[in-house]
Amino acid sequence: MKRTEPLEFHQPTSLAEATRIMLDRGPGGHFLAGGTDLVIAMKEKGLVPKYVVDLKKIPSLSGIREEAGGGIAVGALTTLREVETSPLIAGRYPFLARSAAEVGSIQIRNRATIGGNMANATPSADVAPALLALDARARLSGAGGERVMELRDFFRGPGQTVAQTGEVLTELSIPPQDPRLVGEYIKFSPRDMMDLAYIGVAVTLTLAEAGRRCESVAIALGAVSPTPMRAPQAEGLLRGQVLTEELAHRAGRQASEECSPISDVRSSAEYRRAMVRVNTARALLNAAAGSGPAPWTRRRDRRYG
Ligand SMILES: Cc1cc2nc3c(=O)[nH]c(=O)nc-3n(C[C@H](O)[C@H](O)[C@H](O)COP(=O)(O)OP(=O)(O)OC[C@H]3O[C@@H](n4cnc5c(N)ncnc54)[C@H](O)[C@@H]3O)c2cc1C
């Protein structure tokens, strides 16, 4: 639909003001972060907001910091390029940095925010599986004050979250992890770049010093259910067991049975299930082998060099 009036544009400088504008102005408003989803929806998908509330002038919504006790807090307005290049994240959770690096192109990642990637609630959002595998939490601020929830409870369905009118997603936080934790993110998409995930798999593992017994395990999937999801039954197969190739493949099969993919322009549901099966096993074995940032860096250099 073509807009007949000028766009009403607000730039609040505090969270309280952002919430108040949304509550006063009523339905039809949208928060704006990097705009890489919202502006495309306005230009190409017929979205006609009554008004837009830009969050970028609110201080303290961006930045990555280590918290007392070893957790990491990432402000919702932090760009994906910052997540990708943060020494703290790359050092601690290289697979999370890698998941940010999988989004679009450098130009997109210089604008796109981690909060926008979550709040847009696309099932294929690249950063969601790595955050879910790290048991990340979402912090929201609105008329009723602040609340913190498990990220997995933040998503309600495609394009839908539990945020109430006027509630701003302010932060994603990663609780302290076992220093031995390793992980992997695999985005499966036939194109090298600028394509959404056909499926995404993130895993984290803590392995016993000797014998590769899985002390902790998390498997998170993207693009294969209405929201990014964990695969608890596949995790259950691994917990307390020695990670062998055979077991990794069994867990991959289980994960492919737990998800509920749809067929669409990118892929059939059957193909998505097959890709979950193969790539979950691969992600588990890669993580256990300690696939560090170096091979990935070389791969990115090939892509963008
Ligand atoms: C060319 C191109 C390629 C892309 N490739 C990928 C890809 O490979 N993988 C991928 O995952 N994504 C991809 N995207 C999508 C997009 O870049 C990401 O989802 C991005 O992280 C969205 O963040 P943003 O800051 O731009 O969000 P915006 O567009 O500003 O906002 C998105 C939605 O979230 C809401 N919102 C934003 N921030 C908040 C907040 N703090 N609190 C409450 N609500 C909020 C907005 O109201 C809006 O509804 C691509 C986009 C483009 C244009």
The ligand as an SDF file (V2000), in Angstrom:
LIG
                    3D

 53 58  0  0  0  0  0  0  0  0999 V2000
   20.1200   -8.3550    2.2210 C   0  0  0  0  0  0  0  0  0  0  0  0
   19.7500   -8.9480    3.5610 C   0  0  0  0  0  0  0  0  0  0  0  0
   20.3050  -10.1530    3.9400 C   0  0  0  0  0  0  0  0  0  0  0  0
   19.9690  -10.7190    5.1750 C   0  0  0  0  0  0  0  0  0  0  0  0
   20.5300  -11.9100    5.5050 N   0  0  0  0  0  0  0  0  0  0  0  0
   20.2330  -12.4740    6.6990 C   0  0  0  0  0  0  0  0  0  0  0  0
   20.8400  -13.7100    7.0700 C   0  0  0  0  0  0  0  0  0  0  0  0
   21.6330  -14.3080    6.3340 O   0  0  0  0  0  0  0  0  0  0  0  0
   20.5160  -14.2220    8.2910 N   0  0  0  0  0  0  0  0  0  0  0  0
   19.6490  -13.5880    9.1550 C   0  0  0  0  0  0  0  0  0  0  0  0
   19.4150  -14.0950   10.2570 O   0  0  0  0  0  0  0  0  0  0  0  0
   19.0720  -12.4160    8.8170 N   0  0  0  0  0  0  0  0  0  0  0  0
   19.3310  -11.8510    7.6230 C   0  0  0  0  0  0  0  0  0  0  0  0
   18.7570  -10.6550    7.2740 N   0  0  0  0  0  0  0  0  0  0  0  0
   17.7810  -10.0590    8.1830 C   0  0  0  0  0  0  0  0  0  0  0  0
   18.3040   -8.9620    9.1180 C   0  0  0  0  0  0  0  0  0  0  0  0
   19.5150   -8.3840    8.6890 O   0  0  0  0  0  0  0  0  0  0  0  0
   18.4710   -9.4290   10.5700 C   0  0  0  0  0  0  0  0  0  0  0  0
   17.3140  -10.0750   11.0650 O   0  0  0  0  0  0  0  0  0  0  0  0
   18.8260   -8.2440   11.4920 C   0  0  0  0  0  0  0  0  0  0  0  0
   19.5230   -8.7500   12.6000 O   0  0  0  0  0  0  0  0  0  0  0  0
   17.6440   -7.4100   11.9640 C   0  0  0  0  0  0  0  0  0  0  0  0
   18.1440   -6.4010   12.8320 O   0  0  0  0  0  0  0  0  0  0  0  0
   17.8050   -4.8490   12.6230 P   0  0  0  0  0  0  0  0  0  0  0  0
   18.4980   -4.1280   13.7090 O   0  0  0  0  0  0  0  0  0  0  0  0
   18.0800   -4.4060   11.2440 O   0  0  0  0  0  0  0  0  0  0  0  0
   16.2130   -4.8920   12.8800 O   0  0  0  0  0  0  0  0  0  0  0  0
   15.0710   -3.8910   12.4000 P   0  0  0  0  0  0  0  0  0  0  0  0
   14.8140   -4.0840   10.9530 O   0  0  0  0  0  0  0  0  0  0  0  0
   15.3590   -2.5050   12.8650 O   0  0  0  0  0  0  0  0  0  0  0  0
   13.8800   -4.4890   13.2690 O   0  0  0  0  0  0  0  0  0  0  0  0
   13.3720   -5.7690   13.0190 C   0  0  0  0  0  0  0  0  0  0  0  0
   12.1120   -5.9870   13.8660 C   0  0  0  0  0  0  0  0  0  0  0  0
   12.4320   -6.0710   15.2360 O   0  0  0  0  0  0  0  0  0  0  0  0
   11.8440   -5.0070   16.0030 C   0  0  0  0  0  0  0  0  0  0  0  0
   12.9030   -4.5720   16.9140 N   0  0  0  0  0  0  0  0  0  0  0  0
   14.1780   -4.2870   16.5830 C   0  0  0  0  0  0  0  0  0  0  0  0
   14.8980   -4.0340   17.6790 N   0  0  0  0  0  0  0  0  0  0  0  0
   14.0530   -4.1540   18.7360 C   0  0  0  0  0  0  0  0  0  0  0  0
   14.2240   -4.0300   20.1410 C   0  0  0  0  0  0  0  0  0  0  0  0
   15.4170   -3.7480   20.6910 N   0  0  0  0  0  0  0  0  0  0  0  0
   13.1360   -4.2170   20.9470 N   0  0  0  0  0  0  0  0  0  0  0  0
   11.9310   -4.5370   20.4050 C   0  0  0  0  0  0  0  0  0  0  0  0
   11.7170   -4.6750   19.0740 N   0  0  0  0  0  0  0  0  0  0  0  0
   12.7660   -4.4820   18.2580 C   0  0  0  0  0  0  0  0  0  0  0  0
   11.4150   -3.9690   14.9720 C   0  0  0  0  0  0  0  0  0  0  0  0
   10.2600   -3.2600   15.4030 O   0  0  0  0  0  0  0  0  0  0  0  0
   11.1150   -4.8370   13.7680 C   0  0  0  0  0  0  0  0  0  0  0  0
    9.8150   -5.3900   13.8900 O   0  0  0  0  0  0  0  0  0  0  0  0
   19.0650  -10.0540    6.0440 C   0  0  0  0  0  0  0  0  0  0  0  0
   18.5210   -8.8110    5.6570 C   0  0  0  0  0  0  0  0  0  0  0  0
   18.8530   -8.2680    4.4340 C   0  0  0  0  0  0  0  0  0  0  0  0
   18.2530   -6.9410    4.0430 C   0  0  0  0  0  0  0  0  0  0  0  0
  1  2  1  0
  2  3  1  0
  2 52  2  0
  3  4  2  0
  4  5  1  0
  4 50  1  0
  5  6  2  0
  6  7  1  0
  6 13  1  0
  7  8  2  0
  7  9  1  0
  9 10  1  0
 10 11  2  0
 10 12  1  0
 12 13  2  0
 13 14  1  0
 14 15  1  0
 14 50  1  0
 15 16  1  0
 16 17  1  0
 16 18  1  0
 18 19  1  0
 18 20  1  0
 20 21  1  0
 20 22  1  0
 22 23  1  0
 23 24  1  0
 24 25  2  0
 24 26  1  0
 24 27  1  0
 27 28  1  0
 28 29  2  0
 28 30  1  0
 28 31  1  0
 31 32  1  0
 32 33  1  0
 33 34  1  0
 33 48  1  0
 34 35  1  0
 35 36  1  0
 35 46  1  0
 36 37  1  0
 36 45  1  0
 37 38  2  0
 38 39  1  0
 39 40  1  0
 39 45  2  0
 40 41  1  0
 40 42  2  0
 42 43  1  0
 43 44  2  0
 44 45  1  0
 46 47  1  0
 46 48  1  0
 48 49  1  0
 50 51  2  0
 51 52  1  0
 52 53  1  0
M  END
$$$$
